[in-house]
Amino acid sequence: EPVSPPNGTASPRENGLDKLAPKKEHVGPHSPRSGTSSNASTPSTKKLDGEKPTTPISKSVTPTSGGSGSSTAAGASGLKPVVKAPSLAQYPHYLGPAAPHELQAAAAAAAAGAYGAALHNNLPPGLNSYPRPALVNYDPHPQMRAPLGPGLGTIPGGKPAYSFHVSADGQMQPVPFPPDALIGPGIPRHARQINTLSHGEVVCAVTISNPTKYVYTGGKGCVKVWDISQPGSKSPVSQLDCLQRDNYIRSVKLLPDGRTLIVGGEASNLSIWDLASPTPRIKAELTSSAPACYALAISPDSKVCFSCCSDGNIAVWDLHNQTLVRQFQGHTDGASCIDISADGTKLWTGGLDNTVRSWDLREGRQLQQHDFSSQIFSLGYCPTGEWLAVGMENSNVEVLHAAKPDKYQLHLHESCVLSLRFAACGKWFVSTGKDNLLNAWRTPYGASIFQSKESSSVLSCDISADDKYIVTGSGDKKATVYEVIY
């Protein structure tokens, strides 16, 4: 089974720690990758087949572009319609507010090639996040820094810069953070762990209800539901058996009304759960031709579900009629992560083909393609617009402007970036990685707000709709609930 994680009690390496290709040499700030974007035309030979290991894996690439530089519009050929499918025009602009946590469809851990390395990361429990462990040469108070000196890559005192502005021509310069980078309304001071949810399997997907009461954790074969409004709760209130026992769930998304949960993972079907019934039950299943779903997004009006497929297609589902409306085609390898704009008119997807693409949902076509020199594992679109944050296999986080060619490149992660979420206010976002880190960043320039070190790879995360809680899912078979302190 090409998408089933290995079983058994083998060592972590045998359970997938060797799945990652050798780490590509880090390109430091002195050698910025640059280039222009172009439309991919040569299909990748790296498709899911019987020889493919458990999960998407890193591949050797020839660096062609370090970022999204410019973007190239693609024609309607980027769209693969379903025979006799209704036009998306029947779905009006998704106007009106939506639950912010539903707009954050990165579900990044779902697609990470690094899953092979993270799913069975059986590191012994260690010190958790707070107080924050000291990092060598890491400045925890960037707002206290003196202005950057002329030496690229360092600041006075020898502490390295970690945030860089990349101009349209590829020039990379350290970012001098403004005085109010880490202060002001809506900017957290730190976060503290308040609960641990012992799921019992690697937690590949998490989501938080709105209002904040329930946390849903997706692992091997099932989703567990936790009531975090009860202090000290140690047991799930229910369990949703979604997939075959050995198949991992990769994405869980709540509809804004909180009454319906959609679950996708290492299977060709999505399950739609009715949470309003006395006992949660499956009310429908959506089946595609792809063997796995890596990420999900829901339109703000709850009418449409988008699923990132392991074959690279983006399936568009009519939730009312429970039918496949069409497929967006363009990615030449697995589509790993996804997010939708707050007004529901634009979709962003990232792939294992090293590209990020945007799609016009009114016209049903690809708008832009951004080429990178690394696989894309996670992304999030800022709810207030303009900025797209992208988590890379090469450990970078890149923050792109939706319309302009300049961007920011952030360097605090030490390994692949597995998940990413924006806060509802849009002023900050979090990323998690195989390096056990949870990083919180200021939008868009990436001043470090806080950092938490967990005891294993952090594969998934979500932020509550009121921006007061963060939940992470990790390789040591648990989810962690953080309270955000302002």
C-alpha positions, 0 to 999 in steps of 0.5 A: 500500500503506497500510502500506508505508514510502516508498522511495527516496533522498529527503530525510528530510522526504520520507521521512516527517519531515513525517508528524507533525502540528504539535506540540501546545502543551506544557502545563506544570506550572502548567496540569495537564490533569485530568479523569475517564475515561469509556468511549469511545462514538463510533468514530473516523473515523481508520481505516486506509485507502488514503489513510492515510500510511505509519504512524499519525500524530498527530492534533489532539485537544481535550484532555479529560483529562490522565491516567487520573484515575479509571477506568471499568469496561466491560462484556463489550461490550468483547469481540468473540468469534470465532464458536464460540471456546473460552473463555479459561477453558480457559487457567488463570491464568498462574501461576509466574514468566515470563521478565521480558523476555517480560512487557515487551511494550510494543514501543512503537516498533512503533506510534508515529505518530512512526515516519513521522518516525523511520523514515528519520531520517538524521541524521549520526552524532554523539557517543554517550552517554557521557560524558553530554552536558550538558543545559541546566538539567538536574540529573544528581544529583537525590539531591543536591538540597535540598528543593523550595521553594515555587516550583512547577516549580523547585528551589533553584538555578533547576534545573527540576523534571521529575517531578510528582505529580498527585493525583486532583483534578488538582493537580500538585506537584513530587516531592521525591525520597527520599534513597535515590532513586538508591542501593541494591540493584538501582538502576543507577549508569549504563550504557555502550555496549559494542557496535553492531549494524549492522543496515542498516535502521531498527531498529523492534524488538529483543529479548534472549534469556534467558539473555543471548546473542542479540539479535534486531533487526527492520527492513525485511523481516527479523530479524537475529540477533546473538551478543553473547556474542562481544566485538566481533561485527560480523556477524549469525549468521543472518537471518530473512526474515519480510515482503515486502522493503519492509515493516517489522517492528514487534515481535519476541517470544521465548517464555520457552524461547527456542526460538520467536520470533514476528514481527509487522509491516506485514502481516496475518500473524504468523510463528512461527519455530522457533529450535531447528532447525539453521537457523531456519525458519517453523513456522507463520503466523497470519493476521488481517483487520488489515493490520498488527500494531504490538505483541505480548505472550506469556502467561507460560505460552507458550500465548497470543499477543496482537497489537495490530492496526492496526484497534484490535482485540487478537487473541488467538491459541492458540499450540498450535492456531495459531488465533484464539481471540477479539478484544478490541474497544474501541480506536477507532484502532490499538492501539499497545502492550501488556503483560501482568501477571506472573501472566498475568491482566491485559492492558494496551493503549494506542492511537492513540485516546488511551486505555489499557485494561486487560482481564481475561483470566480473564473476557474483558472490559475492566476499565478505560479511561484517557483522555488528551489525547495518543496512546499510543505505548508502555507497560509494566506493572511486573513487581512490580505496581501501576504502569503507565508510559505513553509519550505522543506529547506527550513525557510519561511518565505513571506510573499506579497500577493501583488508585488515581487518583494518578499521576506525570508525567515531563518529560525527553523533548523529543519523542514517547516511542517505547518503554518497558521495565521492568527485571525487578526493577521498581525502574526502567524505561527510555524512548526517544524521537524526541529521540534519548534513552534515559532510565532512571527510578526507579519510580514517581516518576521520579527520573532514573537516567541518560540517553543521547543517541544520534545518531538517533530511538530507536524500540525497546528491551529490557532483559535478564532479569538487568537487566544489559544494555539494547539499543536500536534506532534510526533510523540503522539500528543497534542499540546494546548497553549494559551496566548498571553498578551 
